[in-house]
Amino acid sequence: MMQKIDATGLICPEPIMLLHRAIHEANPGEVIELVATDPTAEKDVEKFCEYLNHELIS
């Protein structure tokens, strides 16, 4: 199953907070798609996933 998060128009850290909640609720191996327009979101998501040891599929 795949979750989709629409963070369009939100500024960081809001997309990261939504992603964190989705990861907490996700089943192991589940894919989460995050759509964000904040230019800092890409780097923030990379660092967030690296810090928590989650695989980032871009």
PQR file of N, CA, C, O and H, with PARSE charges and radii, in Angstrom:
ATOM      1  N   MET A   1       0.840  -1.187   0.000 -0.4000 1.5000
ATOM      2  CA  MET A   1       0.000   0.000   0.000 -0.0000 2.0000
ATOM      3  C   MET A   1       0.880   1.243   0.000  0.5500 1.7000
ATOM      4  O   MET A   1       2.012   1.215   0.483 -0.5500 1.4000
ATOM      5  N   MET A   2       0.349   2.332  -0.546 -0.4000 1.5000
ATOM      6  CA  MET A   2       1.116   3.567  -0.590 -0.0000 2.0000
ATOM      7  C   MET A   2       0.273   4.709  -0.030  0.5500 1.7000
ATOM      8  O   MET A   2      -0.901   4.870  -0.364 -0.5500 1.4000
ATOM      9  H   MET A   2      -0.571   2.355  -0.938  0.4000 1.0000
ATOM     10  N   GLN A   3       0.909   5.491   0.827 -0.4000 1.5000
ATOM     11  CA  GLN A   3       0.274   6.703   1.350 -0.0000 2.0000
ATOM     12  C   GLN A   3       0.752   7.882   0.511  0.5500 1.7000
ATOM     13  O   GLN A   3       1.890   7.895   0.044 -0.5500 1.4000
ATOM     14  H   GLN A   3       1.863   5.360   1.099  0.4000 1.0000
ATOM     15  N   LYS A   4      -0.102   8.856   0.324 -0.4000 1.5000
ATOM     16  CA  LYS A   4       0.293  10.075  -0.380 -0.0000 2.0000
ATOM     17  C   LYS A   4       0.010  11.266   0.525  0.5500 1.7000
ATOM     18  O   LYS A   4      -1.087  11.409   1.064 -0.5500 1.4000
ATOM     19  H   LYS A   4      -1.027   8.846   0.703  0.4000 1.0000
ATOM     20  N   ILE A   5       1.022  12.118   0.680 -0.4000 1.5000
ATOM     21  CA  ILE A   5       0.900  13.327   1.489 -0.0000 2.0000
ATOM     22  C   ILE A   5       1.006  14.521   0.549  0.5500 1.7000
ATOM     23  O   ILE A   5       2.000  14.669  -0.162 -0.5500 1.4000
ATOM     24  H   ILE A   5       1.914  12.001   0.241  0.4000 1.0000
ATOM     25  N   ASP A   6      -0.003  15.359   0.545 -0.4000 1.5000
ATOM     26  CA  ASP A   6       0.025  16.578  -0.262 -0.0000 2.0000
ATOM     27  C   ASP A   6       0.357  17.751   0.657  0.5500 1.7000
ATOM     28  O   ASP A   6      -0.498  18.253   1.386 -0.5500 1.4000
ATOM     29  H   ASP A   6      -0.810  15.238   1.122  0.4000 1.0000
ATOM     30  N   ALA A   7       1.613  18.171   0.603 -0.4000 1.5000
ATOM     31  CA  ALA A   7       2.067  19.289   1.427 -0.0000 2.0000
ATOM     32  C   ALA A   7       2.260  20.539   0.571  0.5500 1.7000
ATOM     33  O   ALA A   7       3.006  21.446   0.940 -0.5500 1.4000
ATOM     34  H   ALA A   7       2.308  17.762   0.011  0.4000 1.0000
ATOM     35  N   THR A   8       1.586  20.576  -0.571 -0.4000 1.5000
ATOM     36  CA  THR A   8       1.666  21.726  -1.464 -0.0000 2.0000
ATOM     37  C   THR A   8       1.248  22.995  -0.726  0.5500 1.7000
ATOM     38  O   THR A   8       0.187  23.049  -0.103 -0.5500 1.4000
ATOM     39  H   THR A   8       0.980  19.839  -0.871  0.4000 1.0000
ATOM     40  N   GLY A   9       2.097  24.006  -0.809 -0.4000 1.5000
ATOM     41  CA  GLY A   9       1.794  25.286  -0.176 -0.0000 2.0000
ATOM     42  C   GLY A   9       2.226  25.390   1.277  0.5500 1.7000
ATOM     43  O   GLY A   9       2.209  26.479   1.849 -0.5500 1.4000
ATOM     44  H   GLY A   9       2.958  23.963  -1.315  0.4000 1.0000
ATOM     45  N   LEU A  10       2.609  24.280   1.876 -0.4000 1.5000
ATOM     46  CA  LEU A  10       3.069  24.314   3.269 -0.0000 2.0000
ATOM     47  C   LEU A  10       4.558  24.621   3.302  0.5500 1.7000
ATOM     48  O   LEU A  10       5.293  24.263   2.382 -0.5500 1.4000
ATOM     49  H   LEU A  10       2.623  23.395   1.411  0.4000 1.0000
ATOM     50  N   ILE A  11       4.999  25.287   4.365 -0.4000 1.5000
ATOM     51  CA  ILE A  11       6.423  25.569   4.507 -0.0000 2.0000
ATOM     52  C   ILE A  11       6.996  24.690   5.617  0.5500 1.7000
ATOM     53  O   ILE A  11       6.305  24.317   6.565 -0.5500 1.4000
ATOM     54  H   ILE A  11       4.401  25.578   5.112  0.4000 1.0000
ATOM     55  N   CYS A  12       8.272  24.375   5.466 -0.4000 1.5000
ATOM     56  CA  CYS A  12       8.932  23.527   6.456 -0.0000 2.0000
ATOM     57  C   CYS A  12       8.938  24.249   7.794  0.5500 1.7000
ATOM     58  O   CYS A  12       9.158  25.459   7.854 -0.5500 1.4000
ATOM     59  H   CYS A  12       8.833  24.677   4.696  0.4000 1.0000
ATOM     60  N   PRO A  13       8.701  23.523   8.842 -0.5600 1.5000
ATOM     61  CA  PRO A  13       8.792  22.076   9.005  0.2800 2.0000
ATOM     62  C   PRO A  13       7.480  21.308   8.820  0.5500 1.7000
ATOM     63  O   PRO A  13       7.435  20.113   9.111 -0.5500 1.4000
ATOM     64  N   GLU A  14       6.414  21.959   8.346 -0.4000 1.5000
ATOM     65  CA  GLU A  14       5.129  21.264   8.257 -0.0000 2.0000
ATOM     66  C   GLU A  14       5.169  19.996   7.400  0.5500 1.7000
ATOM     67  O   GLU A  14       4.622  18.980   7.828 -0.5500 1.4000
ATOM     68  H   GLU A  14       6.451  22.930   8.110  0.4000 1.0000
ATOM     69  N   PRO A  15       5.790  19.999   6.203 -0.5600 1.5000
ATOM     70  CA  PRO A  15       5.845  18.753   5.435  0.2800 2.0000
ATOM     71  C   PRO A  15       6.565  17.629   6.189  0.5500 1.7000
ATOM     72  O   PRO A  15       6.169  16.467   6.105 -0.5500 1.4000
ATOM     73  N   ILE A  16       7.611  17.979   6.914 -0.4000 1.5000
ATOM     74  CA  ILE A  16       8.356  16.982   7.687 -0.0000 2.0000
ATOM     75  C   ILE A  16       7.500  16.439   8.823  0.5500 1.7000
ATOM     76  O   ILE A  16       7.551  15.247   9.126 -0.5500 1.4000
ATOM     77  H   ILE A  16       7.932  18.924   6.982  0.4000 1.0000
ATOM     78  N   MET A  17       6.727  17.292   9.442 -0.4000 1.5000
ATOM     79  CA  MET A  17       5.850  16.836  10.526 -0.0000 2.0000
ATOM     80  C   MET A  17       4.790  15.870   9.991  0.5500 1.7000
ATOM     81  O   MET A  17       4.490  14.864  10.633 -0.5500 1.4000
ATOM     82  H   MET A  17       6.685  18.260   9.196  0.4000 1.0000
ATOM     83  N   LEU A  18       4.224  16.168   8.824 -0.4000 1.5000
ATOM     84  CA  LEU A  18       3.251  15.265   8.211 -0.0000 2.0000
ATOM     85  C   LEU A  18       3.906  13.938   7.835  0.5500 1.7000
ATOM     86  O   LEU A  18       3.319  12.872   8.018 -0.5500 1.4000
ATOM     87  H   LEU A  18       4.468  16.986   8.302  0.4000 1.0000
ATOM     88  N   LEU A  19       5.130  14.015   7.306 -0.4000 1.5000
ATOM     89  CA  LEU A  19       5.862  12.801   6.947 -0.0000 2.0000
ATOM     90  C   LEU A  19       6.156  11.964   8.186  0.5500 1.7000
ATOM     91  O   LEU A  19       6.005  10.743   8.165 -0.5500 1.4000
ATOM     92  H   LEU A  19       5.607  14.882   7.157  0.4000 1.0000
ATOM     93  N   HIS A  20       6.569  12.609   9.245 -0.4000 1.5000
ATOM     94  CA  HIS A  20       6.881  11.895  10.487 -0.0000 2.0000
ATOM     95  C   HIS A  20       5.655  11.150  11.007  0.5500 1.7000
ATOM     96  O   HIS A  20       5.761   9.996  11.422 -0.5500 1.4000
ATOM     97  H   HIS A  20       6.692  13.602   9.262  0.4000 1.0000
ATOM     98  N   ARG A  21       4.510  11.791  10.989 -0.4000 1.5000
ATOM     99  CA  ARG A  21       3.270  11.155  11.436 -0.0000 2.0000
ATOM    100  C   ARG A  21       2.926   9.957  10.542  0.5500 1.7000
ATOM    101  O   ARG A  21       2.531   8.900  11.033 -0.5500 1.4000
ATOM    102  H   ARG A  21       4.424  12.728  10.652  0.4000 1.0000
ATOM    103  N   ALA A  22       3.080  10.135   9.231 -0.4000 1.5000
ATOM    104  CA  ALA A  22       2.768   9.056   8.293 -0.0000 2.0000
ATOM    105  C   ALA A  22       3.699   7.865   8.490  0.5500 1.7000
ATOM    106  O   ALA A  22       3.259   6.718   8.419 -0.5500 1.4000
ATOM    107  H   ALA A  22       3.401  10.994   8.832  0.4000 1.0000
ATOM    108  N   ILE A  23       4.976   8.125   8.736 -0.4000 1.5000
ATOM    109  CA  ILE A  23       5.934   7.040   8.980 -0.0000 2.0000
ATOM    110  C   ILE A  23       5.557   6.291  10.244  0.5500 1.7000
ATOM    111  O   ILE A  23       5.613   5.062  10.290 -0.5500 1.4000
ATOM    112  H   ILE A  23       5.334   9.057   8.793  0.4000 1.0000
ATOM    113  N   HIS A  24       5.177   7.028  11.257 -0.4000 1.5000
ATOM    114  CA  HIS A  24       4.786   6.407  12.528 -0.0000 2.0000
ATOM    115  C   HIS A  24       3.584   5.478  12.351  0.5500 1.7000
ATOM    116  O   HIS A  24       3.500   4.439  13.005 -0.5500 1.4000
ATOM    117  H   HIS A  24       5.131   8.027  11.220  0.4000 1.0000
ATOM    118  N   GLU A  25       2.660   5.848  11.471 -0.4000 1.5000
ATOM    119  CA  GLU A  25       1.445   5.071  11.253 -0.0000 2.0000
ATOM    120  C   GLU A  25       1.597   4.001  10.168  0.5500 1.7000
ATOM    121  O   GLU A  25       0.717   3.155  10.015 -0.5500 1.4000
ATOM    122  H   GLU A  25       2.729   6.692  10.939  0.4000 1.0000
ATOM    123  N   ALA A  26       2.694   4.025   9.419 -0.4000 1.5000
ATOM    124  CA  ALA A  26       2.881   3.119   8.286 -0.0000 2.0000
ATOM    125  C   ALA A  26       3.285   1.718   8.734  0.5500 1.7000
ATOM    126  O   ALA A  26       3.862   1.521   9.804 -0.5500 1.4000
ATOM    127  H   ALA A  26       3.410   4.713   9.543  0.4000 1.0000
ATOM    128  N   ASN A  27       2.963   0.766   7.884 -0.4000 1.5000
ATOM    129  CA  ASN A  27       3.419  -0.609   8.081 -0.0000 2.0000
ATOM    130  C   ASN A  27       4.825  -0.745   7.515  0.5500 1.7000
ATOM    131  O   ASN A  27       5.188  -0.006   6.601 -0.5500 1.4000
ATOM    132  H   ASN A  27       2.494   0.926   7.016  0.4000 1.0000
ATOM    133  N   PRO A  28       5.629  -1.675   8.038 -0.5600 1.5000
ATOM    134  CA  PRO A  28       6.976  -1.886   7.492  0.2800 2.0000
ATOM    135  C   PRO A  28       6.916  -2.155   5.986  0.5500 1.7000
ATOM    136  O   PRO A  28       6.096  -2.946   5.518 -0.5500 1.4000
ATOM    137  N   GLY A  29       7.788  -1.492   5.244 -0.4000 1.5000
ATOM    138  CA  GLY A  29       7.849  -1.671   3.805 -0.0000 2.0000
ATOM    139  C   GLY A  29       6.883  -0.803   3.018  0.5500 1.7000
ATOM    140  O   GLY A  29       6.934  -0.779   1.789 -0.5500 1.4000
ATOM    141  H   GLY A  29       8.453  -0.849   5.624  0.4000 1.0000
ATOM    142  N   GLU A  30       6.013  -0.098   3.702 -0.4000 1.5000
ATOM    143  CA  GLU A  30       5.042   0.754   3.017 -0.0000 2.0000
ATOM    144  C   GLU A  30       5.737   1.978   2.428  0.5500 1.7000
ATOM    145  O   GLU A  30       6.660   2.526   3.030 -0.5500 1.4000
ATOM    146  H   GLU A  30       5.972  -0.117   4.701  0.4000 1.0000
ATOM    147  N   VAL A  31       5.290   2.399   1.258 -0.4000 1.5000
ATOM    148  CA  VAL A  31       5.856   3.564   0.583 -0.0000 2.0000
ATOM    149  C   VAL A  31       4.983   4.776   0.875  0.5500 1.7000
ATOM    150  O   VAL A  31       3.755   4.698   0.858 -0.5500 1.4000
ATOM    151  H   VAL A  31       4.539   1.954   0.770  0.4000 1.0000
ATOM    152  N   ILE A  32       5.647   5.901   1.145 -0.4000 1.5000
ATOM    153  CA  ILE A  32       4.944   7.160   1.395 -0.0000 2.0000
ATOM    154  C   ILE A  32       5.417   8.164   0.349  0.5500 1.7000
ATOM    155  O   ILE A  32       6.614   8.423   0.219 -0.5500 1.4000
ATOM    156  H   ILE A  32       6.645   5.965   1.159  0.4000 1.0000
ATOM    157  N   GLU A  33       4.474   8.720  -0.388 -0.4000 1.5000
ATOM    158  CA  GLU A  33       4.793   9.741  -1.382 -0.0000 2.0000
ATOM    159  C   GLU A  33       4.476  11.107  -0.787  0.5500 1.7000
ATOM    160  O   GLU A  33       3.364  11.355  -0.320 -0.5500 1.4000
ATOM    161  H   GLU A  33       3.503   8.510  -0.282  0.4000 1.0000
ATOM    162  N   LEU A  34       5.469  11.986  -0.813 -0.4000 1.5000
ATOM    163  CA  LEU A  34       5.300  13.343  -0.293 -0.0000 2.0000
ATOM    164  C   LEU A  34       5.428  14.325  -1.449  0.5500 1.7000
ATOM    165  O   LEU A  34       6.437  14.332  -2.154 -0.5500 1.4000
ATOM    166  H   LEU A  34       6.372  11.785  -1.193  0.4000 1.0000
ATOM    167  N   VAL A  35       4.412  15.150  -1.644 -0.4000 1.5000
ATOM    168  CA  VAL A  35       4.447  16.207  -2.650 -0.0000 2.0000
ATOM    169  C   VAL A  35       4.519  17.530  -1.899  0.5500 1.7000
ATOM    170  O   VAL A  35       3.624  17.865  -1.122 -0.5500 1.4000
ATOM    171  H   VAL A  35       3.593  15.145  -1.071  0.4000 1.0000
ATOM    172  N   ALA A  36       5.598  18.278  -2.140 -0.4000 1.5000
ATOM    173  CA  ALA A  36       5.799  19.547  -1.438 -0.0000 2.0000
ATOM    174  C   ALA A  36       6.343  20.592  -2.406  0.5500 1.7000
ATOM    175  O   ALA A  36       7.067  20.266  -3.347 -0.5500 1.4000
ATOM    176  H   ALA A  36       6.325  18.006  -2.770  0.4000 1.0000
ATOM    177  N   THR A  37       5.988  21.834  -2.166 -0.4000 1.5000
ATOM    178  CA  THR A  37       6.455  22.930  -3.018 -0.0000 2.0000
ATOM    179  C   THR A  37       7.498  23.814  -2.337  0.5500 1.7000
ATOM    180  O   THR A  37       8.126  24.640  -2.999 -0.5500 1.4000
ATOM    181  H   THR A  37       5.400  22.099  -1.401  0.4000 1.0000
ATOM    182  N   ASP A  38       7.690  23.656  -1.048 -0.4000 1.5000
ATOM    183  CA  ASP A  38       8.701  24.442  -0.335 -0.0000 2.0000
ATOM    184  C   ASP A  38      10.078  24.023  -0.852  0.5500 1.7000
ATOM    185  O   ASP A  38      10.413  22.840  -0.806 -0.5500 1.4000
ATOM    186  H   ASP A  38       7.180  22.985  -0.510  0.4000 1.0000
ATOM    187  N   PRO A  39      10.876  24.968  -1.341 -0.5600 1.5000
ATOM    188  CA  PRO A  39      12.181  24.612  -1.897  0.2800 2.0000
ATOM    189  C   PRO A  39      13.119  23.928  -0.898  0.5500 1.7000
ATOM    190  O   PRO A  39      14.014  23.189  -1.308 -0.5500 1.4000
ATOM    191  N   THR A  40      12.934  24.158   0.382 -0.4000 1.5000
ATOM    192  CA  THR A  40      13.813  23.525   1.370 -0.0000 2.0000
ATOM    193  C   THR A  40      13.368  22.106   1.718  0.5500 1.7000
ATOM    194  O   THR A  40      14.104  21.371   2.376 -0.5500 1.4000
ATOM    195  H   THR A  40      12.207  24.758   0.715  0.4000 1.0000
ATOM    196  N   ALA A  41      12.184  21.720   1.287 -0.4000 1.5000
ATOM    197  CA  ALA A  41      11.640  20.408   1.658 -0.0000 2.0000
ATOM    198  C   ALA A  41      12.504  19.258   1.146  0.5500 1.7000
ATOM    199  O   ALA A  41      12.693  18.266   1.850 -0.5500 1.4000
ATOM    200  H   ALA A  41      11.585  22.317   0.752  0.4000 1.0000
ATOM    201  N   GLU A  42      13.027  19.381  -0.066 -0.4000 1.5000
ATOM    202  CA  GLU A  42      13.822  18.288  -0.633 -0.0000 2.0000
ATOM    203  C   GLU A  42      15.016  17.954   0.267  0.5500 1.7000
ATOM    204  O   GLU A  42      15.229  16.792   0.613 -0.5500 1.4000
ATOM    205  H   GLU A  42      12.874  20.187  -0.638  0.4000 1.0000
ATOM    206  N   LYS A  43      15.775  18.948   0.635 -0.4000 1.5000
ATOM    207  CA  LYS A  43      16.951  18.725   1.486 -0.0000 2.0000
ATOM    208  C   LYS A  43      16.531  18.288   2.885  0.5500 1.7000
ATOM    209  O   LYS A  43      17.174  17.423   3.481 -0.5500 1.4000
ATOM    210  H   LYS A  43      15.602  19.892   0.354  0.4000 1.0000
ATOM    211  N   ASP A  44      15.465  18.872   3.413 -0.4000 1.5000
ATOM    212  CA  ASP A  44      14.986  18.499   4.745 -0.0000 2.0000
ATOM    213  C   ASP A  44      14.531  17.044   4.791  0.5500 1.7000
ATOM    214  O   ASP A  44      14.801  16.338   5.763 -0.5500 1.4000
ATOM    215  H   ASP A  44      14.943  19.575   2.930  0.4000 1.0000
ATOM    216  N   VAL A  45      13.845  16.595   3.751 -0.4000 1.5000
ATOM    217  CA  VAL A  45      13.392  15.200   3.702 -0.0000 2.0000
ATOM    218  C   VAL A  45      14.589  14.262   3.612  0.5500 1.7000
ATOM    219  O   VAL A  45      14.614  13.223   4.273 -0.5500 1.4000
ATOM    220  H   VAL A  45      13.625  17.168   2.961  0.4000 1.0000
ATOM    221  N   GLU A  46      15.579  14.619   2.802 -0.4000 1.5000
ATOM    222  CA  GLU A  46      16.801  13.807   2.706 -0.0000 2.0000
ATOM    223  C   GLU A  46      17.443  13.634   4.080  0.5500 1.7000
ATOM    224  O   GLU A  46      17.752  12.516   4.492 -0.5500 1.4000
ATOM    225  H   GLU A  46      15.558  15.462   2.265  0.4000 1.0000
ATOM    226  N   LYS A  47      17.638  14.732   4.775 -0.4000 1.5000
ATOM    227  CA  LYS A  47      18.284  14.688   6.092 -0.0000 2.0000
ATOM    228  C   LYS A  47      17.426  13.941   7.108  0.5500 1.7000
ATOM    229  O   LYS A  47      17.951  13.187   7.927 -0.5500 1.4000
ATOM    230  H   LYS A  47      17.387  15.641   4.440  0.4000 1.0000
ATOM    231  N   PHE A  48      16.116  14.146   7.060 -0.4000 1.5000
ATOM    232  CA  PHE A  48      15.190  13.475   7.966 -0.0000 2.0000
ATOM    233  C   PHE A  48      15.266  11.957   7.777  0.5500 1.7000
ATOM    234  O   PHE A  48      15.377  11.211   8.750 -0.5500 1.4000
ATOM    235  H   PHE A  48      15.690  14.759   6.395  0.4000 1.0000
ATOM    236  N   CYS A  49      15.205  11.511   6.532 -0.4000 1.5000
ATOM    237  CA  CYS A  49      15.256  10.071   6.253 -0.0000 2.0000
ATOM    238  C   CYS A  49      16.610   9.476   6.640  0.5500 1.7000
ATOM    239  O   CYS A  49      16.680   8.378   7.192 -0.5500 1.4000
ATOM    240  H   CYS A  49      15.115  12.117   5.742  0.4000 1.0000
ATOM    241  N   GLU A  50      17.665  10.199   6.350 -0.4000 1.5000
ATOM    242  CA  GLU A  50      19.001   9.730   6.716 -0.0000 2.0000
ATOM    243  C   GLU A  50      19.132   9.608   8.235  0.5500 1.7000
ATOM    244  O   GLU A  50      19.659   8.614   8.735 -0.5500 1.4000
ATOM    245  H   GLU A  50      17.608  11.091   5.901  0.4000 1.0000
ATOM    246  N   TYR A  51      18.659  10.601   8.957 -0.4000 1.5000
ATOM    247  CA  TYR A  51      18.755  10.616  10.413 -0.0000 2.0000
ATOM    248  C   TYR A  51      17.990   9.453  11.040  0.5500 1.7000
ATOM    249  O   TYR A  51      18.463   8.842  11.998 -0.5500 1.4000
ATOM    250  H   TYR A  51      18.231  11.408   8.551  0.4000 1.0000
ATOM    251  N   LEU A  52      16.807   9.146  10.502 -0.4000 1.5000
ATOM    252  CA  LEU A  52      15.981   8.073  11.064 -0.0000 2.0000
ATOM    253  C   LEU A  52      16.198   6.729  10.372  0.5500 1.7000
ATOM    254  O   LEU A  52      15.505   5.754  10.661 -0.5500 1.4000
ATOM    255  H   LEU A  52      16.422   9.643   9.724  0.4000 1.0000
ATOM    256  N   ASN A  53      17.169   6.688   9.452 -0.4000 1.5000
ATOM    257  CA  ASN A  53      17.537   5.454   8.755 -0.0000 2.0000
ATOM    258  C   ASN A  53      16.367   4.872   7.950  0.5500 1.7000
ATOM    259  O   ASN A  53      16.114   3.668   7.980 -0.5500 1.4000
ATOM    260  H   ASN A  53      17.731   7.481   9.217  0.4000 1.0000
ATOM    261  N   HIS A  54      15.667   5.746   7.236 -0.4000 1.5000
ATOM    262  CA  HIS A  54      14.600   5.327   6.327 -0.0000 2.0000
ATOM    263  C   HIS A  54      15.113   5.460   4.901  0.5500 1.7000
ATOM    264  O   HIS A  54      15.899   6.358   4.596 -0.5500 1.4000
ATOM    265  H   HIS A  54      15.872   6.725   7.211  0.4000 1.0000
ATOM    266  N   GLU A  55      14.670   4.570   4.038 -0.4000 1.5000
ATOM    267  CA  GLU A  55      15.082   4.617   2.639 -0.0000 2.0000
ATOM    268  C   GLU A  55      14.319   5.724   1.923  0.5500 1.7000
ATOM    269  O   GLU A  55      13.097   5.818   2.034 -0.5500 1.4000
ATOM    270  H   GLU A  55      14.032   3.841   4.285  0.4000 1.0000
ATOM    271  N   LEU A  56      15.044   6.558   1.190 -0.4000 1.5000
ATOM    272  CA  LEU A  56      14.436   7.622   0.404 -0.0000 2.0000
ATOM    273  C   LEU A  56      14.465   7.201  -1.058  0.5500 1.7000
ATOM    274  O   LEU A  56      15.528   6.945  -1.623 -0.5500 1.4000
ATOM    275  H   LEU A  56      16.037   6.482   1.099  0.4000 1.0000
ATOM    276  N   ILE A  57      13.291   7.132  -1.657 -0.4000 1.5000
ATOM    277  CA  ILE A  57      13.169   6.832  -3.088 -0.0000 2.0000
ATOM    278  C   ILE A  57      12.747   8.135  -3.742  0.5500 1.7000
ATOM    279  O   ILE A  57      11.646   8.630  -3.499 -0.5500 1.4000
ATOM    280  H   ILE A  57      12.427   7.340  -1.198  0.4000 1.0000
ATOM    281  N   SER A  58      13.620   8.692  -4.571 -0.4000 1.5000
ATOM    282  CA  SER A  58      13.281  10.011  -5.134 -0.0000 2.0000
ATOM    283  C   SER A  58      12.875   9.948  -6.579  0.5500 1.7000
ATOM    284  O   SER A  58      12.565  10.978  -7.178 -0.5500 1.4000
ATOM    285  H   SER A  58      14.514   8.291  -4.768  0.4000 1.0000
TER
END
